[in-house]
Amino acid sequence: MTLFGQVPTDWQLPLQNVRSNIDQIESVIREQRSAGLEIVPDSGNVFQALTILPNQVRVVILGQDPYPNPLHACGLSFSVPSGTNPMPPTLRNILKEIKVDIGITQVQDGDLTPWMQQGVMLLNRVLTTVAHKSDSHRKIGWQTITERILETIVQSNPNVIAILWGNQALEVRQFFKPENVILSAHPSPLSAYRGFTGSEPFSQVNQILVNRGEVPIIW
């Protein structure tokens, strides 16, 4: 199956105008795999974030690129497969912030899919990387695709809330209404101390939702 063929059916029409871009990315990935490189996540999980429909998205948490560890990369930003132990330090920082911010978290094993079921899209800015090499696919064209994904979401829900962590995420802040953007440093161990720790993004999201009369997210 082609890479575009892995796009969930309900997303194929919105992404049709960037199909040639996806085909070009597929060519790069195919060449790298032919050269013996491992690309993560596996092909079936590249578009895992799109298992949530555009009109179901209430919140977007935008990451940078997949975890470089093949055991961690699952196609959802910051999430890992259920049962992963130990969890990546970035994810541990996120869960620690939730506990300080909210007081409790339902996430016990690093699997963030319960958030998706409540309308939280877990999207990376770049959807693939070479195993064990973070940010190695930053220049192969994924940003065009993920910007089209964000455009589609905002068209369906102009009031979608965006949690943007780190410089690469900040590049798309213009897609969202200013009052719906929650910014901070990236939660990785290298930068969390620069403004992520204590930023209280989760309670901020819920306050916005409650003010609208909407159901808050159970983090």
N, C-alpha and C positions, 0 to 999 in steps of 0.2 A: 504494500500500500504506500502511496506517496505521502509526503509530509502533510500536504494540504488535506489529503484524505483522512488524516488523523484528527482534523478539526471537527469538533462535534457538529452535528447536522444543523442545529439552530444558529450556529455561528458562521456557517459557510457563506451564506449570502452577504452578511455584513463585511466579511473579509475577502469577498470576491475581487475587489479592486486592488488588493495587495497580494493576490495569488502569485503573480510573477515574482514578487519579492520573496515569498515563501519558497518558491521553486529555486531561486538563486541560493538561498540559505541551505536548502537541501543539497544542492550541488557541492557546496563547501563542506558540509558534514559528510557527504559520501566520500569525497576525496580524502578527508582526514581519517575516516574509518578505514579506507583502503590502504592508507599509509601506516595503519596499525594503532591509531589513537583511539582511546575510548571516549565516547561522548556521553555526557549525562544531562538530564535523565534519559532513560531509554525512550525509543521513538513513541511508544504507546502512552507515555506520560508527559510529553512535551507540552501538550495543550490541556493538561489536567485542570488548570485553573478555570477553563471555559466550560466545565461541567455545570456551572451555575449560569442560568440564562440572563441575558442583559437586563430584562425587566425585573429580575429578582435581586439585583445587586443594590444593597443599601450602603455598604461601606467597602472601600478598596484599601487594602494594605499593600503598598508597593515595595517590593524588594529590589535588589540589584541583579543578581543572577543566581543560578542554582548552587546549592552546596557542592563543593568540588569532590567530596567523598561520595563515591557511587552508592554507598549504603544509606546515605542521607537524602540524596536528590530524589524528589518524588513528583516534581512538577508544580508544587504549591509553595509560594514564598514562605520561608521561615519554618514550614512544617517538615516533619520527618515521618517515616513509616511507623505505625504503631509498634511499640515494644523496643524502639531504638534505645540502646543504653551503652555508653553514656550519650546524652544529648549534646548537640553542638553548643559551644559556649554562647553564641548569639541567641539561640533559643532559650537557654537557661536565663540569660539576662532579661528576655521578654517576659518569661513566666515570673521571674522575681519582681519585675516592675508591676505586673498585674496584682500580685499578692500585696504589694505595698499600696497600690493605687485603689484597688477594689476590696482587698481583704481576703479574697479566695479566688481560685481558678478551677474550672472543671477539667482542665487539661492535665493529665497525669503522666502521659507517656510520650509527649511530643507531637502527637497527631492532632492537627488543628482542624480537621474536617468538620467537627461539630460547629465551628464558626461559620463555615460555608453554608451549612444547613439553615443558618439564621440570616443569610444574605450578605456574608462577608466574602469578598473575592480576594484570594491570596495570589497576587500576580507579581511576577518578576519583570523588571525592565528588559532583561535579556533572558531568553527561555532555555538556552543551552550553554554548556561550557565543556572544555576538555577536562576529563577527570584529573583531579589533583592540581588544577591550574585555574584559580579564580580569575574571572574577568577576561578569559582568553577569547571569548566570542563577542566582546563589546563592539567590535568593528565589522561584524558580518551582516548587519542590517536589521537586527531584531527590533530596534527602536521604532522603526516605521510600522511594524506589525502591532506592537503593544500600544502605540499611540492611537492606531485605528481602533483597537479594542476599547481604549478609554473613551474615545469619541462616541462609540456605539453605546457604551454604558450611560454616558451623560445625556445622550439623545433620549434614552429610555427613562432616565431618572435624573433630571437636572439638579436635584438636591442631594445627589450621592455625596457621602462624606469620604474624604481622602486622608489616610494616614501616610505621610511621606517621611521616610527615615533616610537620611543621608543625601549627598549631593546629587547622585544620579536620579533619585526619586524627585528631588526638588525641580528637576528640569521639566516636569509635566504639571506643575502647579497651576498653570494658566488654563488647564482644561476644566477646573473646578471653581465654583463660587468661593471667593476669599473666606467667607464666614464658615465654609465647610471644609477648610483645609487645616490639618493638625500637623505641625512640623516639628522635627527635632533631629539631633544627630542620629547616626545609625547605631543600632544596639550591639554591634560587634564589640569584642573586648578592646579593640584598638581605639574606639571612638565613643563608647557608651558614656564615659565620664565627662564628655564634652557637652552634654545636654540631654542625652536620652534618659539617664537615671533621674528619677524625680519629675519627669515631664508629664506624667499622668494622662496619657493619651486615651486610655480605655474609659475612664470616668468622663473625659471630655466628650467622647463619642456618645456615650449614653445620655449625657445631659442634653446634647443637641437633639437626640431622638425623643427624649421625654418632653422636651419643650415643644416638639411638634405633635405630641400626643401619640407617638409611636412606641412600640415595645422595645425596650433596651436589649442590648446583646448580653447574653450570659457568657462571660469570658472564662 
